Amino acid sequence: MMSSMIRQTVSIRAGRYRFLPLAAASVLLGVFLLTAAGCTAQQAMEMNLALGLNQMRADNSLPPLTMDPSLSQVARYRAEDMAAKSYFGHAPPDGCDYRCLFNKNGVSMAWAGEVIAWNTYPQKETVRTTIRMWRDSPGHFGVITNRCFTRMGTGAATAADGRIYHVAVFEGLAPGC
């Protein structure tokens, strides 16, 4: 069973962009190189989340988002916090949500958003399941395909009870926003 929730609603304006297959090939090459380099299961889930999110954007004629280490740090912290403290929500028990963490880590913020999910699927299926659920949820889909975003960070963590938490945070101020 999968649960998810959107905290922030963002506006979306119609727009079409053309993409070169080279961008998708670059992302795939990066994922392959990380896998070949012996990344951890957590890192593999995070990279596969990024790949799935950018594929969703490409499928909708939107430019890919750049992975940002500062945003990934926030996303990973959020996933690990939910896994360690057994909660699921955009408002953590200590009250410091992703926007608060952006501020604490000196991350500039124009447009920003977060999507979260958890499931108990096996590691080979968990990311694909989360991406499908986010794609099928109008609220999540709207955040992921917001044309104002230019960068993202992803995080994943496995709780002691086997739940796998996924978090993606987004930020940006694309031209025209």
MIDOSE-1310 file (N, C-alpha, C; in nm, 2 decimals, decimal comma, always signed):
residues 177
mmss	+0,08/-0,12/+0,00/+0,00/+0,00/+0,00/+0,09/+0,12/+0,00; +0,05/+0,22/-0,07/+0,12/+0,35/-0,09/+0,05/+0,46/-0,03; +0,11/+0,55/+0,04/+0,05/+0,67/+0,09/+0,13/+0,79/+0,04; +0,07/+0,90/+0,01/+0,14/+1,02/-0,03/+0,05/+1,14/+0,00
mirq	+0,12/+1,26/-0,01/+0,05/+1,38/+0,03/+0,12/+1,50/-0,03; +0,05/+1,60/-0,07/+0,11/+1,73/-0,12/+0,09/+1,84/-0,02; +0,19/+1,91/+0,02/+0,17/+2,02/+0,11/+0,16/+2,15/+0,04; +0,23/+2,17/-0,07/+0,23/+2,30/-0,14/+0,18/+2,28/-0,28
tvsi	+0,09/+2,38/-0,31/+0,04/+2,38/-0,45/+0,11/+2,49/-0,52; +0,15/+2,46/-0,64/+0,22/+2,56/-0,73/+0,15/+2,57/-0,86; +0,16/+2,69/-0,92/+0,09/+2,71/-1,04/+0,17/+2,66/-1,16; +0,10/+2,62/-1,26/+0,17/+2,56/-1,38/+0,12/+2,64/-1,50
ragr	+0,21/+2,69/-1,58/+0,17/+2,75/-1,71/+0,21/+2,66/-1,82; +0,12/+2,66/-1,93/+0,15/+2,57/-2,04/+0,28/+2,62/-2,11; +0,35/+2,53/-2,16/+0,48/+2,56/-2,24/+0,53/+2,43/-2,30; +0,59/+2,45/-2,41/+0,65/+2,33/-2,48/+0,80/+2,36/-2,50
yrfl	+0,88/+2,26/-2,47/+1,02/+2,26/-2,49/+1,06/+2,14/-2,58; +1,16/+2,15/-2,65/+1,21/+2,04/-2,73/+1,34/+1,99/-2,66; +1,35/+1,86/-2,65/+1,46/+1,80/-2,58/+1,55/+1,71/-2,68; +1,67/+1,72/-2,65/+1,76/+1,63/-2,73/+1,77/+1,50/-2,66
plaa	+1,77/+1,39/-2,73/+1,79/+1,26/-2,67/+1,92/+1,25/-2,59; +2,01/+1,34/-2,62/+2,14/+1,34/-2,55/+2,12/+1,36/-2,40; +2,02/+1,44/-2,36/+2,00/+1,47/-2,22/+1,96/+1,34/-2,15; +1,87/+1,27/-2,21/+1,83/+1,14/-2,15/+1,94/+1,04/-2,14
asvl	+2,02/+1,04/-2,25/+2,14/+0,95/-2,25/+2,24/+0,98/-2,15; +2,26/+1,11/-2,12/+2,35/+1,16/-2,02/+2,30/+1,11/-1,88; +2,18/+1,12/-1,85/+2,12/+1,08/-1,72/+2,14/+0,93/-1,71; +2,11/+0,85/-1,81/+2,13/+0,71/-1,81/+2,27/+0,67/-1,79
lgvf	+2,36/+0,74/-1,85/+2,50/+0,71/-1,84/+2,55/+0,74/-1,69; +2,50/+0,85/-1,64/+2,53/+0,88/-1,50/+2,49/+0,78/-1,40; +2,36/+0,73/-1,42/+2,31/+0,62/-1,34/+2,40/+0,49/-1,35; +2,43/+0,46/-1,48/+2,51/+0,34/-1,50/+2,65/+0,36/-1,43
llta	+2,71/+0,47/-1,44/+2,84/+0,49/-1,38/+2,84/+0,48/-1,23; +2,73/+0,54/-1,17/+2,72/+0,53/-1,03/+2,70/+0,38/-0,99; +2,61/+0,31/-1,06/+2,59/+0,17/-1,03/+2,72/+0,09/-1,05; +2,79/+0,11/-1,15/+2,92/+0,04/-1,18/+3,02/+0,08/-1,07
agct	+3,01/+0,20/-1,02/+3,11/+0,24/-0,92/+3,08/+0,18/-0,78; +2,97/+0,11/-0,77/+2,94/+0,04/-0,64/+2,87/+0,13/-0,54; +2,77/+0,21/-0,59/+2,69/+0,29/-0,50/+2,61/+0,21/-0,41; +2,57/+0,26/-0,30/+2,48/+0,19/-0,20/+2,34/+0,18/-0,25
aqqa	+2,26/+0,10/-0,19/+2,12/+0,08/-0,23/+2,05/+0,21/-0,21; +2,08/+0,29/-0,11/+2,02/+0,42/-0,09/+2,05/+0,51/-0,20; +2,18/+0,52/-0,24/+2,22/+0,61/-0,35/+2,15/+0,56/-0,48; +2,14/+0,43/-0,51/+2,08/+0,38/-0,63/+1,93/+0,42/-0,63
memn	+1,86/+0,41/-0,52/+1,72/+0,45/-0,51/+1,71/+0,60/-0,54; +1,80/+0,68/-0,49/+1,79/+0,83/-0,51/+1,82/+0,86/-0,65; +1,91/+0,80/-0,71/+1,94/+0,83/-0,86/+1,83/+0,78/-0,94; +1,77/+0,67/-0,91/+1,65/+0,62/-0,99/+1,53/+0,70/-0,97
lalg	+1,51/+0,76/-0,85/+1,41/+0,86/-0,84/+1,43/+0,98/-0,93; +1,55/+1,03/-0,93/+1,58/+1,15/-1,02/+1,56/+1,11/-1,17; +1,60/+0,99/-1,21/+1,58/+0,95/-1,34/+1,43/+0,94/-1,38; +1,36/+0,88/-1,29/+1,21/+0,87/-1,31/+1,14/+1,00/-1,31
lnqm	+1,18/+1,10/-1,23/+1,12/+1,23/-1,23/+1,15/+1,31/-1,35; +1,28/+1,30/-1,40/+1,31/+1,37/-1,52/+1,25/+1,30/-1,64; +1,23/+1,17/-1,64/+1,16/+1,10/-1,75/+1,01/+1,15/-1,75; +0,95/+1,17/-1,64/+0,81/+1,22/-1,63/+0,81/+1,36/-1,69
radn	+0,90/+1,44/-1,66/+0,91/+1,58/-1,72/+0,93/+1,57/-1,87; +1,02/+1,49/-1,92/+1,05/+1,47/-2,06/+0,92/+1,43/-2,13; +0,85/+1,33/-2,07/+0,72/+1,28/-2,13/+0,62/+1,40/-2,15; +0,64/+1,51/-2,08/+0,55/+1,62/-2,08/+0,61/+1,74/-2,14
slpp	+0,72/+1,72/-2,23/+0,79/+1,83/-2,30/+0,84/+1,94/-2,21; +0,89/+1,89/-2,09/+0,95/+1,99/-2,00/+1,10/+1,96/-1,99; +1,18/+2,06/-1,96/+1,33/+2,03/-1,95/+1,36/+1,95/-1,82; +1,47/+1,88/-1,83/+1,51/+1,80/-1,71/+1,56/+1,89/-1,60
ltmd	+1,55/+1,85/-1,48/+1,59/+1,92/-1,36/+1,74/+1,88/-1,33; +1,82/+1,97/-1,29/+1,95/+1,94/-1,25/+1,95/+1,89/-1,10; +2,03/+1,79/-1,08/+2,04/+1,74/-0,94/+2,13/+1,84/-0,87; +2,09/+1,87/-0,75/+2,16/+1,97/-0,67/+2,20/+1,90/-0,54
psls	+2,33/+1,90/-0,50/+2,37/+1,83/-0,38/+2,31/+1,89/-0,25; +2,29/+2,02/-0,25/+2,23/+2,08/-0,13/+2,08/+2,04/-0,11; +2,01/+2,03/-0,23/+1,87/+1,98/-0,22/+1,86/+1,84/-0,19; +1,96/+1,76/-0,24/+1,96/+1,62/-0,21/+1,99/+1,59/-0,06
qvar	+2,07/+1,68/+0,00/+2,10/+1,67/+0,14/+1,97/+1,69/+0,22; +1,89/+1,79/+0,18/+1,76/+1,81/+0,25/+1,67/+1,70/+0,23; +1,66/+1,65/+0,10/+1,56/+1,53/+0,07/+1,60/+1,41/+0,15; +1,73/+1,38/+0,15/+1,78/+1,26/+0,23/+1,75/+1,28/+0,38
yrae	+1,78/+1,39/+0,43/+1,75/+1,42/+0,57/+1,60/+1,40/+0,60; +1,51/+1,45/+0,51/+1,37/+1,43/+0,53/+1,33/+1,28/+0,53; +1,38/+1,21/+0,44/+1,35/+1,06/+0,43/+1,40/+0,99/+0,55; +1,52/+1,02/+0,59/+1,58/+0,95/+0,71/+1,51/+0,99/+0,83
dmaa	+1,47/+1,11/+0,84/+1,39/+1,16/+0,96/+1,26/+1,08/+0,98; +1,19/+1,07/+0,87/+1,06/+1,00/+0,87/+1,08/+0,85/+0,90; +1,18/+0,79/+0,84/+1,21/+0,65/+0,87/+1,25/+0,63/+1,02; +1,33/+0,72/+1,07/+1,38/+0,70/+1,21/+1,27/+0,73/+1,31
ksyf	+1,19/+0,82/+1,28/+1,09/+0,87/+1,38/+0,95/+0,81/+1,35; +0,93/+0,73/+1,26/+0,81/+0,66/+1,22/+0,69/+0,75/+1,21; +0,71/+0,86/+1,12/+0,60/+0,94/+1,09/+0,60/+0,96/+0,94; +0,49/+1,01/+0,88/+0,48/+1,04/+0,74/+0,40/+1,17/+0,72
ghap	+0,47/+1,27/+0,68/+0,40/+1,40/+0,66/+0,50/+1,51/+0,62; +0,44/+1,62/+0,57/+0,52/+1,73/+0,53/+0,56/+1,82/+0,65; +0,49/+1,80/+0,76/+0,52/+1,87/+0,89/+0,58/+1,78/+0,99; +0,72/+1,78/+1,00/+0,78/+1,69/+1,09/+0,75/+1,73/+1,24
pdgc	+0,77/+1,63/+1,33/+0,75/+1,66/+1,47/+0,82/+1,78/+1,53; +0,94/+1,81/+1,48/+1,02/+1,92/+1,53/+0,97/+2,05/+1,46; +0,89/+2,05/+1,36/+0,83/+2,16/+1,29/+0,92/+2,22/+1,18; +1,04/+2,16/+1,16/+1,13/+2,21/+1,06/+1,11/+2,13/+0,93
dyrc	+1,02/+2,19/+0,84/+1,00/+2,12/+0,71/+1,10/+2,15/+0,61; +1,08/+2,11/+0,48/+1,19/+2,13/+0,38/+1,23/+2,27/+0,36; +1,13/+2,37/+0,37/+1,16/+2,51/+0,36/+1,25/+2,55/+0,47; +1,22/+2,51/+0,59/+1,31/+2,54/+0,71/+1,45/+2,48/+0,69
lfnk	+1,46/+2,36/+0,64/+1,59/+2,30/+0,61/+1,66/+2,37/+0,50; +1,59/+2,42/+0,40/+1,66/+2,50/+0,29/+1,72/+2,62/+0,36; +1,65/+2,69/+0,45/+1,70/+2,81/+0,51/+1,82/+2,77/+0,60; +1,81/+2,67/+0,68/+1,92/+2,63/+0,77/+2,05/+2,59/+0,69
ngvs	+2,03/+2,54/+0,57/+2,14/+2,50/+0,49/+2,19/+2,60/+0,38; +2,13/+2,72/+0,39/+2,17/+2,83/+0,30/+2,12/+2,81/+0,16; +2,02/+2,73/+0,14/+1,97/+2,71/+0,00/+1,87/+2,82/-0,04; +1,90/+2,89/-0,15/+1,82/+3,00/-0,19/+1,69/+2,93/-0,25
mawa	+1,58/+3,01/-0,23/+1,45/+2,95/-0,27/+1,37/+3,06/-0,34; +1,32/+3,02/-0,46/+1,22/+3,11/-0,53/+1,09/+3,03/-0,53; +1,08/+2,94/-0,64/+0,97/+2,84/-0,63/+1,02/+2,72/-0,57; +0,94/+2,66/-0,48/+0,99/+2,54/-0,41/+0,87/+2,44/-0,39
gevi	+0,90/+2,31/-0,38/+0,80/+2,21/-0,36/+0,86/+2,08/-0,31; +0,78/+2,00/-0,26/+0,82/+1,87/-0,20/+0,72/+1,76/-0,23; +0,76/+1,65/-0,27/+0,67/+1,53/-0,28/+0,73/+1,42/-0,19; +0,64/+1,35/-0,12/+0,69/+1,24/-0,04/+0,61/+1,11/-0,06
awnt	+0,66/+1,00/-0,03/+0,59/+0,87/-0,04/+0,66/+0,77/+0,04; +0,59/+0,66/+0,08/+0,65/+0,55/+0,14/+0,58/+0,42/+0,08; +0,65/+0,31/+0,08/+0,59/+0,19/+0,04/+0,67/+0,07/+0,10; +0,62/-0,04/+0,08/+0,69/-0,16/+0,13/+0,73/-0,26/+0,02
ypqk	+0,73/-0,21/-0,10/+0,77/-0,30/-0,21/+0,92/-0,33/-0,20; +0,96/-0,44/-0,26/+1,10/-0,48/-0,27/+1,18/-0,37/-0,33; +1,31/-0,36/-0,30/+1,40/-0,26/-0,35/+1,40/-0,25/-0,50; +1,39/-0,36/-0,57/+1,39/-0,35/-0,71/+1,26/-0,29/-0,77
etvr	+1,15/-0,28/-0,69/+1,03/-0,23/-0,74/+0,99/-0,09/-0,67; +1,05/-0,06/-0,56/+1,00/+0,05/-0,48/+1,00/+0,18/-0,55; +1,11/+0,22/-0,62/+1,12/+0,35/-0,69/+1,02/+0,35/-0,81; +1,01/+0,25/-0,89/+0,91/+0,24/-1,00/+0,77/+0,26/-0,95
ttir	+0,74/+0,20/-0,83/+0,61/+0,21/-0,77/+0,58/+0,36/-0,73; +0,68/+0,42/-0,66/+0,66/+0,56/-0,62/+0,64/+0,65/-0,74; +0,72/+0,63/-0,84/+0,71/+0,72/-0,96/+0,57/+0,70/-1,02; +0,53/+0,58/-1,03/+0,39/+0,56/-1,09/+0,29/+0,62/-1,01
mwrd	+0,30/+0,61/-0,88/+0,19/+0,67/-0,79/+0,20/+0,83/-0,80; +0,32/+0,88/-0,80/+0,33/+1,03/-0,82/+0,27/+1,07/-0,95; +0,30/+0,99/-1,06/+0,25/+1,03/-1,19/+0,10/+1,02/-1,19; +0,04/+0,93/-1,12/-0,11/+0,91/-1,12/-0,18/+1,00/-1,03
spgh	-0,11/+1,08/-0,94/-0,17/+1,17/-0,85/-0,16/+1,31/-0,91; -0,28/+1,37/-0,93/-0,28/+1,51/-0,99/-0,19/+1,61/-0,91; -0,20/+1,61/-0,78/-0,13/+1,70/-0,70/+0,02/+1,68/-0,71; +0,06/+1,56/-0,70/+0,21/+1,53/-0,71/+0,26/+1,56/-0,85
fgvi	+0,18/+1,52/-0,95/+0,22/+1,54/-1,09/+0,24/+1,69/-1,11; +0,15/+1,77/-1,06/+0,15/+1,92/-1,08/+0,28/+1,97/-1,02; +0,32/+1,92/-0,90/+0,45/+1,97/-0,84/+0,57/+1,93/-0,93; +0,57/+1,80/-0,97/+0,69/+1,75/-1,04/+0,70/+1,82/-1,18
tnrc	+0,59/+1,85/-1,24/+0,59/+1,91/-1,37/+0,58/+2,06/-1,37; +0,60/+2,12/-1,26/+0,60/+2,27/-1,25/+0,72/+2,32/-1,34; +0,68/+2,41/-1,44/+0,78/+2,46/-1,53/+0,88/+2,56/-1,47; +0,85/+2,61/-1,35/+0,94/+2,70/-1,28/+1,06/+2,63/-1,22
ftrm	+1,05/+2,51/-1,19/+1,16/+2,44/-1,12/+1,28/+2,42/-1,22; +1,40/+2,43/-1,17/+1,52/+2,41/-1,25/+1,61/+2,30/-1,18; +1,59/+2,28/-1,05/+1,68/+2,18/-0,99/+1,60/+2,10/-0,89; +1,66/+1,99/-0,85/+1,59/+1,90/-0,76/+1,69/+1,82/-0,67
gtga	+1,64/+1,76/-0,57/+1,72/+1,67/-0,48/+1,63/+1,56/-0,45; +1,69/+1,44/-0,43/+1,61/+1,32/-0,40/+1,67/+1,25/-0,28; +1,58/+1,19/-0,20/+1,63/+1,12/-0,08/+1,55/+0,99/-0,06; +1,61/+0,89/+0,00/+1,55/+0,76/+0,02/+1,60/+0,71/+0,15
ataa	+1,52/+0,64/+0,23/+1,56/+0,57/+0,35/+1,47/+0,46/+0,38; +1,53/+0,35/+0,44/+1,45/+0,24/+0,48/+1,44/+0,23/+0,63; +1,32/+0,22/+0,68/+1,29/+0,22/+0,83/+1,31/+0,08/+0,88; +1,32/+0,07/+1,01/+1,34/-0,06/+1,07/+1,22/-0,16/+1,04
dgri	+1,10/-0,10/+1,02/+0,98/-0,19/+0,99/+0,97/-0,23/+0,84; +1,07/-0,18/+0,76/+1,07/-0,22/+0,62/+1,01/-0,12/+0,53; +0,95/-0,01/+0,58/+0,90/+0,09/+0,50/+1,01/+0,17/+0,43; +0,99/+0,20/+0,30/+1,09/+0,27/+0,23/+1,03/+0,41/+0,20
yhva	+1,10/+0,51/+0,25/+1,05/+0,65/+0,23/+1,13/+0,72/+0,12; +1,05/+0,79/+0,03/+1,11/+0,86/-0,08/+1,07/+1,01/-0,07; +1,16/+1,09/-0,09/+1,14/+1,24/-0,09/+1,21/+1,30/-0,21; +1,14/+1,40/-0,27/+1,20/+1,48/-0,38/+1,16/+1,62/-0,34
vfeg	+1,26/+1,71/-0,35/+1,24/+1,85/-0,33/+1,28/+1,93/-0,45; +1,22/+2,03/-0,48/+1,24/+2,11/-0,60/+1,25/+2,26/-0,57; +1,33/+2,32/-0,66/+1,35/+2,47/-0,64/+1,39/+2,52/-0,78; +1,36/+2,65/-0,80/+1,40/+2,72/-0,92/+1,32/+2,84/-0,95
lapg	+1,37/+2,91/-1,05/+1,31/+3,03/-1,11/+1,34/+3,03/-1,25; +1,28/+2,94/-1,33/+1,30/+2,93/-1,47/+1,26/+3,06/-1,54; +1,32/+3,09/-1,65/+1,27/+3,21/-1,73/+1,12/+3,21/-1,75; +1,06/+3,33/-1,73/+0,92/+3,34/-1,75/+0,83/+3,32/-1,62
c	+0,90/+3,28/-1,52/+0,82/+3,25/-1,39/+0,81/+3,37/-1,31
